[in-house]
């Protein structure tokens, strides 16, 4: 299981990495923005992407649209503070797989991920 | 108290409540501690109480500024509780941790602020002792003091009604 975390906050990337490690997932790559994420996405195979919305250079929504042009099936979970209904609808229309509002617990992250991938026990 | 001062106080209290409520729930969820309100005071300076501040702009029905100001030791404990890193000075990791914490507080307060016809900005982090925060002119900011398991912090706010 290989996961790509995309968030401009190093703190949030570490929180997510620790959550994934607790779930037994240790193959984790990190990107600080959509540009870095797209570069990593094109060079490696990931099973799932966890992406923030608001980031410099390329935001999460643009990243999602770029990824969907390249891969219609890879699960992309948006992990963000953007809870407004209009934002969620926009993300769904752009092809987001699931949506998680910060703050979140490892259990909730696990539950969201398990809808899309099999987490090794 | 003059009518203008009373109106500003009522405005401030209605604008700040979503942020106070979000601060409590985010502290509990992310840091495992409940902030306790210790007092409220009118400020005669635009200088925040502590060494690091997350400054948030408010626009819409009212214009103003919210500064979440943390003592350096509180900020370092935020980093430790979030990611397990022990800092012994204010550094980029501490600033990032405080930025992310306050970003989540803002996100949680956003929906209620929008019900009040207010827009809330992404927080900017300012450090160093003696930094200043700008409030609308003729507005005396108020300072709400908190204590918590991880140390003290304040939420300092000043709002003026939208100019028609």
Interface residues (C-beta under 8 A of the other chain):
Chain A: X9 X10 X11 X12 X14 X15 X18 X54 X80 X81 X82 X83 X84 X101 X102 X103 X105
Chain B: X26 X29 X30 X79 X82 X83 X84 X85 X93 X96 X97 X99 X100 X103 X104 X106 X107 X108 X110 X111 X114 X122
